[in-house]
């Protein structure tokens, strides 16, 4: 199947499933798309007992797609740039310290707590899984994906200081989580033969290098945009920034996600916008990246729903995946506890911020993409089933109920 055919089928399915959701189900976009796709796949599985034509077509489609490459090397840069571009930089700056603490200390803490709890859970199930592989699972499951919950938060009218914390944390912890995963992955491949200095150096180069390169690329784009007044060319320059910047980051082995966050935040600041863009350009730029964001998110959640076809349906795998859900929620709650306590006296926090951020910290496509990159020796099938169940629970159950939680503790009415 050609790349154009695959892309066309995904866009058609995204449009069709999106229409079904908006017309009949009326769930938030990401949640609705995922629900419709899972139901569609289950119907195809049911029909396959009589005629497996549709099942074979869907299997061919999903196996033709390198989910890890599509999500991590392509889609993530576009999604993070678009998210950063539309983030309130002033609010982000005001909450910068706790957001950085959530994305770094919180993510690292979550990785180790999640990995440790998972290790003991799997030992109780009789799985002989090395601790380093459980840490890998902790690293792939810790990054949050607030896409599904943002629409609900806006609908509820969540306080801006709460919304910016969840958005800001997600923008940065995606990159940090991926870097942590790749670091632990290299350790696991080499049997632990990497020094603490080597780990720190790798982490520093990926994170600092990514942020530094992103700021440099964003500054160059800003200078180019400032010298012209042509909205078409200016929008294309931002597209070139994301595409060319991602390739350059991959070549230099620095974090492309963090680079795109830094570039998006710089281009999106009011100061840069007013100094370099006309009102027409700003409108075109915002609309263009909103469409890119909506389209890629639609395709991503359709892909997540269809990934059910690559799972190994083992009862013990499923039980482990179900039981690990509350353990991961506990790990996230504990990982946020120290930063929230530390900054609570300095900044205004809404009541039960930790509880809301724990329940609102949704897992998404990044976790599944990282799970798919595991090798067979790293218990890929087991961790893929566990990851999928966590993501589905997170997006559907947490995503549909976090609005009620925000309403309860902030007094906002749906």
C-alpha positions in Angstrom: 0.0 0.0 0.0 1.5 3.4 -1.0 2.1 6.2 1.5 -0.4 8.4 -0.3 -3.1 5.6 -0.1 -2.3 5.1 3.7 -2.5 8.9 4.3 -5.7 9.2 2.3 -7.4 6.3 4.1 -6.5 7.7 7.5 -7.8 11.2 6.6 -11.0 9.8 5.2 -11.6 7.7 8.4 -10.7 10.6 10.6 -13.3 12.8 8.8 -15.9 10.1 8.8 -15.5 9.1 12.4 -15.3 12.8 13.4 -18.6 13.4 11.6 -20.2 10.5 13.4 -19.0 11.8 16.7 -20.1 15.4 16.1 -23.4 14.4 14.6 -24.5 11.6 16.9 -22.2 11.0 19.9 -21.1 14.5 20.8 -18.1 13.6 22.9 -15.0 15.8 23.0 -13.1 15.3 19.7 -10.2 13.2 20.8 -12.3 11.0 23.0 -15.1 10.6 20.5 -12.7 9.7 17.7 -11.0 7.0 19.8 -14.3 5.5 20.9 -15.7 5.4 17.4 -12.5 3.9 16.0 -12.4 1.2 18.7 -16.1 0.3 18.1 -15.5 0.2 14.4 -12.5 -2.1 14.9 -14.5 -4.4 17.2 -17.3 -4.5 14.6 -14.8 -5.5 11.9 -13.4 -8.2 14.2 -17.0 -9.5 14.7 -17.7 -9.5 11.0 -14.4 -11.4 10.4 -16.0 -14.5 11.8 -18.2 -14.6 8.7 -16.0 -12.7 6.2 -12.5 -11.4 7.1 -12.1 -9.1 4.0 -12.5 -5.9 6.0 -10.3 -7.2 8.8 -7.5 -8.0 6.4 -7.7 -4.6 4.9 -7.5 -2.9 8.3 -4.6 -5.2 9.4 -2.8 -4.4 6.2 -3.3 -0.7 6.9 -2.1 -0.7 10.5 0.9 -3.0 9.8 1.9 -0.7 6.9 2.4 2.1 9.4 5.5 2.5 11.5 3.6 4.0 14.5 6.7 5.0 16.4 8.2 6.8 13.5 5.0 8.5 12.5 4.3 9.8 16.0 7.7 10.5 17.5 9.6 11.6 14.4 6.9 13.4 12.5 3.6 14.2 14.2 5.0 15.1 17.7 7.0 18.1 16.4 4.0 19.6 14.6 1.7 19.0 17.6 4.1 20.5 20.1 4.9 23.5 17.9 1.2 24.2 17.4 0.5 23.8 21.1 3.3 26.1 22.1 2.4 28.7 19.5 -1.1 29.1 21.1 0.1 29.0 24.7 -0.2 32.1 26.8 3.5 32.9 27.2 3.0 35.5 30.0 1.0 33.0 32.0 3.5 30.3 31.3 6.4 32.5 32.4 4.5 33.4 35.6 4.2 29.7 36.4 7.5 28.8 34.9 9.3 27.4 37.9 6.6 24.9 39.0 6.0 23.9 35.4 9.8 23.1 35.0 9.7 21.3 38.3 6.7 19.2 37.2 8.3 18.4 33.8 11.7 17.5 35.2 11.7 16.5 38.8 8.1 15.3 38.6 8.7 13.2 35.4 11.9 11.7 36.8 10.2 10.8 40.1 7.2 9.4 38.2 9.5 7.2 36.1 11.2 5.6 39.1 8.0 5.2 41.2 6.0 3.8 38.3 8.8 1.5 37.3 9.3 0.2 40.9 5.5 -0.4 41.4 5.3 -2.1 38.0 8.2 -4.4 38.9 6.6 -5.6 42.1 3.2 -6.0 40.4 4.7 -8.2 37.6 6.7 -10.2 40.1 3.4 -10.9 41.9 2.0 -12.2 38.6 5.0 -14.5 38.1 6.5 -12.5 35.2 10.3 -12.7 35.2 10.9 -9.1 34.0 14.1 -7.3 34.8 13.9 -4.1 36.8 15.5 -2.0 34.0 12.6 -3.0 31.7 10.1 -1.9 34.2 11.9 1.5 34.4 11.5 1.6 30.6 7.7 1.2 31.1 7.8 3.9 33.7 9.5 6.2 31.3 7.2 5.6 28.4 4.0 5.9 30.5 5.0 9.0 32.5 4.7 11.7 29.8 1.2 13.3 29.8 -0.9 14.2 26.8 -3.5 16.9 27.6 -5.0 17.1 24.1 -8.2 15.3 25.0 -8.8 17.2 28.3 -8.1 20.8 27.0 -11.4 21.1 25.2 -13.2 20.0 28.4 -11.2 22.4 30.5 -12.2 25.3 28.2 -15.8 24.2 28.2 -15.8 24.1 32.0 -14.0 27.4 32.2 -11.1 26.0 34.2 -9.1 28.7 36.0 -6.2 29.9 33.7 -3.6 29.2 36.4 -4.7 25.6 36.5 -4.9 25.2 32.7 -1.5 26.7 32.1 0.1 24.3 34.6 -1.3 21.2 32.8 -0.6 22.6 29.3 2.9 23.8 30.3 3.8 20.6 32.0 2.7 18.5 29.0 4.6 20.7 26.5 7.9 20.0 28.3 7.4 16.6 29.9 6.8 15.0 26.5 10.3 15.9 25.5 11.8 15.1 28.9 10.0 11.7 29.0 11.2 10.7 25.5 14.8 11.6 26.5 14.5 9.6 29.7 13.1 6.7 27.7 15.9 6.8 25.2 18.5 7.0 28.0 17.2 4.0 29.8 16.7 2.2 26.5 20.5 2.5 25.8 21.4 1.3 29.3 19.1 -1.7 28.8 20.7 -2.5 25.5 24.2 -2.3 26.9 23.4 -4.3 30.0 23.8 -1.3 32.3 27.3 -0.6 31.1 26.9 3.2 31.0 28.4 5.5 33.6 26.5 8.1 35.6 28.5 10.7 33.8 27.5 9.3 30.5 23.8 9.3 31.5 24.0 12.9 32.7 25.9 14.0 29.5 23.4 12.3 27.2 20.4 13.8 29.1 22.1 17.3 29.1 22.9 17.2 25.4 19.4 16.1 24.4 17.5 18.6 26.7 19.7 21.7 26.7 20.8 21.1 23.1 17.1 20.7 22.0 16.0 23.9 23.8 18.9 25.9 22.6 18.6 24.9 19.0 14.8 25.5 19.1 15.4 29.1 20.4 18.0 29.7 17.7 15.7 28.4 14.9 12.8 30.4 16.3 14.9 33.6 16.4 16.1 33.0 12.8 12.5 32.5 11.6 11.4 35.7 13.6 14.2 37.7 11.9 13.2 36.5 8.4 9.5 37.1 9.0 10.2 40.6 10.3 11.8 41.7 7.0 8.8 40.9 4.8 5.0 41.5 4.8 3.5 38.5 2.9 1.3 36.2 5.0 1.6 33.2 2.7 5.4 33.2 2.8 5.5 33.9 6.5 3.3 30.9 7.2 5.4 28.7 5.0 8.5 29.9 6.9 7.0 28.5 10.2 6.2 25.2 8.4 9.9 25.1 7.2 11.0 25.8 10.7 9.2 22.8 12.1 10.1 20.4 9.2 13.7 21.5 8.7 14.2 21.9 12.4 13.0 18.4 13.2 15.4 16.9 10.6 18.3 19.0 11.9 17.6 17.9 15.5 17.6 14.2 14.5 20.9 14.7 12.7 22.5 16.5 15.7 20.9 14.0 18.2 19.1 16.6 20.3 15.5 16.6 21.4 13.3 17.6 18.5 10.1 17.8 20.7 11.8 20.3 23.1 13.2 22.3 20.2 9.8 22.7 18.7 8.3 23.7 22.1 11.0 26.4 22.4 10.6 27.6 18.9 6.8 27.7 19.1 6.9 29.6 22.4 9.2 32.2 20.9 7.3 32.7 17.7 4.0 32.8 19.7 4.9 35.5 22.2 3.0 38.8 21.8 6.2 40.8 21.6 7.5 38.8 18.7 4.1 38.7 16.9 3.5 42.4 17.2 7.1 43.2 16.1 7.2 41.0 13.1 3.7 40.2 11.9 0.7 42.1 10.5 -2.8 41.3 11.9 -3.5 39.4 8.7 -0.4 37.3 9.1 -1.3 36.5 12.7 -4.8 35.4 11.7 -3.5 33.2 8.9 -0.7 31.7 11.1 -3.1 30.8 13.9 -5.7 29.3 11.5 -3.1 27.3 9.6 -1.6 25.7 12.8 -5.0 25.2 14.3 -6.0 23.1 11.2 -2.7 21.2 11.3 -3.3 20.5 15.1 -6.9 19.3 14.6 -6.0 17.1 11.6 -3.0 15.4 13.1 -4.8 14.9 16.4 -7.7 13.3 14.5 -5.4 10.9 12.7 -3.5 10.2 15.9 -6.5 9.1 17.8 -7.9 7.0 14.9 -4.5 5.3 14.8 -4.6 4.7 18.6 -8.0 3.1 18.3 -6.8 0.8 15.4 -3.7 -0.3 17.3 -5.9 -2.8 19.1 -5.2 -5.2 16.2 -1.5 -5.5 17.1 -2.2 -6.5 20.7 -1.5 -10.0 22.2 -4.6 -10.9 24.0 -3.3 -12.8 27.1 -5.4 -12.9 30.3 -2.5 -12.2 32.5 -1.3 -9.3 30.3 -4.8 -7.7 30.5 -5.1 -8.2 34.3 -1.7 -6.6 34.8 -2.7 -3.7 32.6 -5.9 -3.2 34.6 -4.2 -3.4 38.0 -1.3 -1.1 37.0 -3.8 1.8 36.3 -4.3 2.8 40.0 -0.6 2.3 40.7 0.3 4.7 37.9 -2.2 7.2 39.2 -0.6 6.9 42.7 2.8 7.4 41.2 1.8 10.5 39.4 0.1 11.9 42.5 3.3 11.3 44.6 5.6 12.7 41.8 3.7 16.1 41.8 3.4 16.3 45.6 6.8 17.9 46.4 6.7 20.6 43.6 3.2 21.6 44.5 3.9 21.8 48.2 7.1 23.8 47.5 5.4 26.4 45.3 2.0 26.5 46.9 3.1 29.3 49.3 4.6 31.4 46.5 2.0 31.0 43.8 -1.8 30.7 43.7 -3.0 27.1 43.3 -6.6 26.1 43.0 -7.9 23.7 45.6 -6.9 20.1 45.1 -4.4 21.0 42.3 -2.5 17.7 42.8 -5.7 15.6 42.5 -6.9 17.5 39.4 -3.4 17.3 37.7 -3.2 13.6 38.6 -6.6 12.8 37.0 -6.1 15.3 34.2 -2.6 14.0 33.2 -3.8 11.9 30.3 -1.6 9.4 28.5 -1.7 9.2 24.7 0.0 8.3 21.4 3.5 9.0 22.7 3.3 6.2 25.2 2.0 3.7 22.6 4.7 4.7 20.1 7.4 4.2 22.7 5.9 0.8 23.7 6.0 -0.3 20.1 9.7 0.5 20.0 10.6 -2.0 22.6 12.3 -5.3 21.6 10.9 -8.8 22.2 13.6 -9.2 25.0 12.2 -6.2 26.8 8.7 -7.9 27.1 7.3 -5.8 24.2 4.0 -7.7 24.0 3.3 -7.4 27.7 4.1 -3.8 28.1 2.2 -2.9 24.8 -1.0 -4.4 26.2 -0.5 -2.7 29.6 0.2 0.7 27.8 -2.8 0.4 25.6 -5.1 -0.3 28.5 -3.7 2.6 30.5 -4.1 5.0 27.5 -7.7 3.9 26.7 -8.7 4.3 30.4 -6.9 7.6 30.6 -8.4 9.1 27.5 -12.0 7.8 27.9 -12.6 7.5 31.7 -10.3 10.2 33.0 -11.0 12.5 30.0 -14.7 12.3 30.4 -14.7 12.8 34.2 -12.0 15.4 34.7 -14.4 18.2 33.9 -16.6 17.1 36.8 -13.6 17.1 39.1 -12.6 20.6 38.0 -16.2 21.7 38.5 -16.4 20.3 41.9 -13.2 21.9 43.3 -13.3 25.2 41.4 -17.0 25.9 41.5 -17.2 26.2 37.7 -20.5 25.1 36.1 -20.6 22.9 32.9 
